[in-house]
Amino acid sequence: MRQDAVRGHLDGLLLAVLEPGPLHGYAIITAVQQRSGGALELRTGTIYPALNRLERVGLLRSSWQSTGERRRRCYELTDAGRRTLAHERSAWQEFTTAIGSVLNPVTPPGAAT
């Protein structure tokens, strides 16, 4: 899938994969890829600026966690992030319904209504 297809939906994707609990950056990338059946492959250069932005606006919080000798920054949703995710889901449903109505009309084009 083209990278530009994700544009405008990245925040919702990131919030959705963080809904179950905290994840570090690579795990977020992996979760998006797995949930999309491999269709979406996000790059680190895309993900980390977005995570930092979402944290700055209060939708995520982060903390450093150690795994063995490795330290990783883990991100999790805030209450505002959960509310925003609910809004993103609602907006996505409205968008897909509208696009679906155009691309797959119930009444064939040219038919009398």
Residue, then its C-alpha position, 0 to 999 in steps of 0.5 A: m500500500r502506498q505510504d501516502a494512503v496513510r497520511g491523515h490517518l497516522d494519528g488514529l493508527l498509532l492511538a489504536v495500537l496503543e489502546p491495549g497498553p504501552l508499547h515501544g516504537y518498534a513494537i508499535i511499527t510491528a503492531v501496525q504491520q501485523r494488524s494490517g496483514g502486512a499492508l502498512e509498513l511504517r518507517t521509524g522516520t515517520i513514527y517517532p516524530a508523530l509519537n513525539r507530537l502526540e505526546r506534546v499535545g497530551l494524547l500520549r505519555s511516555s516513560w523509559q523502561s529497561t529490558g535487560e540492558r536495553r532502555r526503551r521509551c514506551y508510549e501509552l494513551t492518556d485519557a485525552g488520547r482515548r477520547t481522541l481515538a473514539h473520535e477518530r473511529s467515528a470520523w473514519q466510519e463516517f468517511t468510509t460510509a460516504i466513500g463506500s456510497v460513492l464507489n459501491p452505490v446501492t442503486p446502479p448508476g442511471a437507475a430510476t430512484 
